[in-house]
Amino acid sequence: MLFNELVKPYVSIHSKWVRGYYNQESKKAMTGINLDLAGKTALVTGGSRGLGSVICRHLNLAGAKVIIHYNENYQAAKKIKSSLGGATETIQTDLSNLAETRKLIGKAQGHFGPIDVLVNCASESSQRLCPISQLSDEIWNKTQVTNVHSPLILMQEFAKQNRAGSVINISSIEAKRPGQQHADYAVSKAALEMLSKAAAQEYGSLNIRINAVCPGLIDREGIEKNWPEGVNSWKKASPLNMLVNPEDVAKAVIFLASDSSSSITGSTLTVDCGLSVKSGW
């Protein structure tokens, strides 16, 4: 009893402090997590089309200055730029050319200064099917260079800025569950996820966070008409019975780019409507 009487005032004070602390946190939580990217500059590879363009739009809405990378389709990049408000620019580089890739960060800095957020979204061979027996050196090498080697170079150049930042590498569900006749693509995305983890270890001391986002089959214009059997198969296998909304993938990128994820690095955020949790047998 004596001990209880002695500690009672301290327990009471501590309890009030804890309640006060969590009440403050609750008030902050009620206003929403901080996804504001104002004052930051983001470079998105493959930003002129598909998921990349959606990511560019969400970065722009979050307040970031956005640099839209493209390879061949200047008109598409120009159209996206004109549709966005605020500070946006386009930049051209062939990511299968490693010498050109090494110059991309420097070229991008010429627009708005240092890059705070790098999104490696450009991808080779995401739609092409090729059985392993017919997989040529040319196809294999181009896929690995674009999907793995160029992100590696861009992360190296990004780190040379010697400043805090965030890198988000766009992977694929095929890193975990490869599609048939898609070996070059699946292997490249598995390598990209492991590269993200390895780079997170080495660049953490520079306060550079490196994560990956792993989308499932993304809904896009014409997919149900052009590939009905694939869409139906995906929906049946997915616990949510739906294709992945590209807006949700972009929101995951915004979260990982923001200060609200300041303790997260070396992680892969899966956005696949639950497919990866399904048993394979």
C-alpha positions as CSV (number, residue, x, y, z in Angstrom):
1,M,0.0,0.0,0.0
2,L,2.8,2.4,0.9
3,F,4.4,1.9,-2.5
4,N,1.1,2.5,-4.3
5,E,0.6,5.7,-2.4
6,L,4.1,7.0,-3.3
7,V,3.8,6.4,-7.0
8,K,0.2,7.4,-7.4
9,P,0.9,11.1,-8.0
10,Y,3.5,10.3,-10.6
11,V,1.2,7.8,-12.4
12,S,-1.5,10.5,-12.4
13,I,0.8,13.1,-13.9
14,H,2.2,10.6,-16.5
15,S,-1.4,9.6,-17.5
16,K,-2.4,13.2,-18.0
17,W,0.7,13.8,-20.1
18,V,0.0,10.7,-22.2
19,R,-3.6,11.7,-22.7
20,G,-2.6,15.2,-23.6
21,Y,0.0,14.0,-26.1
22,Y,-2.3,11.7,-27.9
23,N,-5.1,14.2,-27.9
24,Q,-2.7,16.6,-29.7
25,E,-1.8,13.8,-32.1
26,S,-5.5,13.0,-32.6
27,K,-6.1,16.7,-33.5
28,K,-3.3,16.5,-36.0
29,A,-4.6,13.3,-37.4
30,M,-8.1,14.8,-37.8
31,T,-6.7,17.4,-40.2
32,G,-5.1,14.7,-42.3
33,I,-1.5,13.6,-42.8
34,N,0.9,16.1,-44.4
35,L,1.3,15.4,-48.1
36,D,2.3,18.9,-49.0
37,L,5.2,18.9,-51.4
38,A,5.3,22.7,-51.9
39,G,8.9,23.9,-52.5
40,K,10.1,20.5,-53.7
41,T,11.1,19.5,-57.2
42,A,10.2,16.1,-58.7
43,L,11.5,14.3,-61.7
44,V,9.3,11.5,-63.1
45,T,10.8,9.2,-65.7
46,G,8.2,7.9,-68.2
47,G,6.0,10.8,-67.1
48,S,4.5,11.4,-70.6
49,R,2.1,8.5,-70.6
50,G,0.1,6.0,-68.5
51,L,0.8,5.7,-64.9
52,G,3.7,8.2,-65.1
53,S,1.4,10.9,-66.3
54,V,-1.0,10.2,-63.4
55,I,1.9,10.5,-61.0
56,C,2.9,13.8,-62.5
57,R,-0.6,15.2,-62.0
58,H,-0.7,14.1,-58.3
59,L,2.8,15.6,-57.7
60,N,1.6,18.8,-59.2
61,L,-1.6,18.8,-57.1
62,A,0.6,18.2,-54.0
63,G,2.5,21.5,-54.8
64,A,5.7,20.1,-56.3
65,K,7.5,21.5,-59.3
66,V,7.3,18.6,-61.8
67,I,9.8,17.7,-64.6
68,I,8.1,15.3,-67.0
69,H,10.6,12.9,-68.7
70,Y,9.9,11.4,-72.1
71,N,11.8,9.5,-74.7
72,E,10.0,9.8,-78.1
73,N,6.6,11.2,-77.5
74,Y,7.2,15.0,-77.1
75,Q,3.6,15.8,-78.0
76,A,2.2,13.7,-75.1
77,A,4.7,15.3,-72.7
78,K,3.7,18.7,-73.9
79,K,0.0,18.0,-73.5
80,I,0.5,16.9,-69.9
81,K,2.6,19.9,-69.2
82,S,-0.1,22.2,-70.5
83,S,-2.8,20.5,-68.5
84,L,-0.9,21.1,-65.2
85,G,-0.8,24.3,-63.2
86,G,2.3,25.7,-61.5
87,A,5.9,25.0,-62.5
88,T,6.3,22.1,-64.9
89,E,8.8,21.3,-67.5
90,T,9.5,18.5,-70.0
91,I,12.9,16.7,-70.6
92,Q,14.0,14.2,-73.2
93,T,16.4,11.3,-72.6
94,D,16.7,7.8,-74.0
95,L,17.1,5.7,-70.9
96,S,18.4,2.7,-72.9
97,N,21.5,4.9,-73.5
98,L,23.4,4.9,-70.3
99,A,25.7,7.8,-71.2
100,E,22.6,9.9,-71.8
101,T,21.0,8.7,-68.6
102,R,24.0,9.9,-66.5
103,K,23.2,13.4,-67.7
104,L,19.5,13.4,-66.9
105,I,19.7,14.6,-63.3
106,G,22.1,17.5,-64.3
107,K,19.8,18.5,-67.2
108,A,16.8,18.4,-64.9
109,Q,18.5,20.6,-62.3
110,G,18.8,23.3,-65.0
111,H,15.1,23.9,-64.7
112,F,14.3,24.3,-61.0
113,G,17.5,23.5,-59.2
114,P,18.2,20.4,-57.1
115,I,15.9,17.4,-57.4
116,D,14.1,16.5,-54.2
117,V,12.0,13.6,-55.5
118,L,12.9,11.0,-58.1
119,V,10.3,8.7,-59.5
120,N,11.7,5.9,-61.7
121,C,8.5,5.0,-63.6
122,A,9.8,4.5,-67.2
123,S,9.7,0.8,-68.1
124,E,10.5,-1.4,-71.1
125,S,8.7,-4.5,-72.2
126,S,5.6,-4.1,-69.9
127,Q,3.3,-5.3,-72.6
128,R,5.4,-7.4,-74.9
129,L,5.3,-11.2,-74.5
130,C,8.2,-13.4,-75.4
131,P,8.8,-17.0,-74.4
132,I,12.2,-17.8,-72.8
133,S,13.1,-20.0,-75.7
134,Q,12.9,-17.0,-78.0
135,L,14.3,-14.4,-75.6
136,S,17.1,-12.7,-77.5
137,D,20.2,-10.9,-76.1
138,E,18.8,-7.7,-77.5
139,I,15.4,-7.9,-75.8
140,W,16.9,-9.1,-72.5
141,N,19.6,-6.4,-72.4
142,K,17.3,-3.5,-73.4
143,T,14.8,-4.5,-70.7
144,Q,17.4,-4.8,-68.0
145,V,19.2,-1.6,-69.0
146,T,15.9,0.5,-69.0
147,N,14.3,-1.1,-66.0
148,V,17.2,-1.7,-63.7
149,H,20.5,-0.1,-64.8
150,S,19.1,3.3,-65.6
151,P,17.3,3.6,-62.2
152,L,20.7,2.6,-60.6
153,I,22.5,5.4,-62.5
154,L,19.8,7.9,-61.7
155,M,20.0,7.0,-58.0
156,Q,23.8,7.4,-58.1
157,E,23.5,10.8,-59.7
158,F,20.6,11.8,-57.4
159,A,22.8,11.0,-54.3
160,K,25.7,13.2,-55.7
161,Q,23.5,16.2,-54.9
162,N,24.5,15.5,-51.2
163,R,21.1,16.5,-49.9
164,A,18.0,14.8,-48.4
165,G,15.5,13.4,-50.8
166,S,13.2,10.6,-51.7
167,V,13.4,8.0,-54.5
168,I,10.4,5.9,-55.5
169,N,11.0,3.1,-57.9
170,I,7.9,1.7,-59.7
171,S,8.0,-2.1,-59.6
172,S,5.3,-4.5,-60.6
173,I,3.3,-7.4,-59.1
174,E,5.3,-9.5,-61.6
175,A,8.4,-9.0,-59.3
176,K,6.6,-11.6,-57.1
177,R,4.3,-13.4,-59.4
178,P,5.7,-13.6,-63.0
179,G,3.4,-13.7,-65.9
180,Q,3.9,-16.3,-68.6
181,Q,6.2,-15.3,-71.5
182,H,7.3,-12.3,-69.5
183,A,10.5,-13.4,-68.0
184,D,12.6,-10.4,-69.0
185,Y,10.1,-7.9,-67.4
186,A,9.5,-9.9,-64.3
187,V,13.2,-10.5,-63.6
188,S,13.9,-6.7,-64.1
189,K,11.2,-5.7,-61.6
190,A,12.4,-8.2,-59.0
191,A,15.9,-6.8,-59.4
192,L,14.5,-3.3,-59.1
193,E,12.9,-4.1,-55.7
194,M,16.1,-5.6,-54.4
195,L,18.1,-2.7,-55.7
196,S,15.8,-0.3,-53.8
197,K,16.5,-2.2,-50.6
198,A,20.2,-2.3,-51.1
199,A,20.4,1.4,-52.0
200,A,18.3,2.3,-49.0
201,Q,21.0,0.8,-46.8
202,E,23.8,2.8,-48.4
203,Y,22.1,6.1,-48.9
204,G,20.3,6.4,-45.6
205,S,23.3,8.2,-44.1
206,L,22.6,11.0,-46.6
207,N,19.0,11.1,-45.4
208,I,17.9,9.8,-48.8
209,R,15.0,7.5,-48.6
210,I,14.5,4.8,-51.3
211,N,11.3,2.8,-51.6
212,A,9.4,1.0,-54.2
213,V,5.7,0.9,-55.2
214,C,4.5,-2.4,-56.6
215,P,1.2,-2.1,-58.6
216,G,-0.9,-4.9,-59.9
217,L,-2.8,-4.8,-63.2
218,I,-3.6,-1.2,-63.7
219,D,-6.9,0.0,-65.2
220,R,-6.4,2.0,-68.4
221,E,-8.4,3.1,-71.3
222,G,-9.3,0.2,-73.6
223,I,-7.8,-2.6,-71.5
224,E,-11.2,-4.4,-71.0
225,K,-11.9,-4.3,-74.7
226,N,-8.4,-5.3,-75.9
227,W,-7.7,-7.9,-73.3
228,P,-11.0,-9.2,-71.8
229,E,-9.7,-12.6,-70.8
230,G,-6.8,-11.1,-68.8
231,V,-9.0,-8.6,-67.1
232,N,-11.6,-11.2,-66.2
233,S,-8.8,-13.5,-64.9
234,W,-7.4,-10.7,-62.7
235,K,-10.7,-9.7,-61.3
236,K,-11.5,-13.3,-60.4
237,A,-8.2,-13.8,-58.7
238,S,-8.2,-10.4,-56.8
239,P,-9.9,-10.3,-53.4
240,L,-11.3,-6.9,-54.3
241,N,-12.5,-8.1,-57.7
242,M,-11.2,-5.1,-59.5
243,L,-8.3,-3.6,-61.5
244,V,-5.9,-1.3,-59.7
245,N,-6.9,2.3,-59.9
246,P,-3.8,4.3,-61.1
247,E,-4.9,7.2,-58.9
248,D,-4.2,4.9,-55.9
249,V,-0.7,4.1,-57.1
250,A,0.0,7.8,-57.5
251,K,-1.2,8.5,-54.0
252,A,1.1,5.9,-52.7
253,V,4.0,7.7,-54.5
254,I,2.9,11.0,-52.9
255,F,2.9,9.5,-49.5
256,L,6.4,8.1,-49.9
257,A,7.6,11.4,-51.3
258,S,6.2,13.4,-48.4
259,D,7.5,14.0,-44.9
260,S,4.7,11.8,-43.6
261,S,6.8,8.8,-44.5
262,S,10.1,10.2,-43.1
263,S,10.8,6.9,-41.2
264,I,10.2,4.7,-44.2
265,T,13.0,3.5,-46.4
266,G,13.8,0.2,-48.1
267,S,10.2,-0.8,-48.2
268,T,7.9,-1.9,-51.1
269,L,4.3,-0.7,-50.9
270,T,2.1,-3.1,-52.8
271,V,-1.0,-1.8,-54.5
272,D,-2.6,-4.8,-56.1
273,C,-6.2,-5.1,-54.8
274,G,-5.0,-8.0,-52.6
275,L,-3.8,-10.4,-55.3
276,S,-0.4,-11.0,-53.7
277,V,-2.1,-12.4,-50.5
278,K,-4.0,-15.1,-52.4
279,S,-2.7,-18.7,-52.2
280,G,-1.0,-19.9,-55.4
281,W,-2.4,-23.4,-55.0
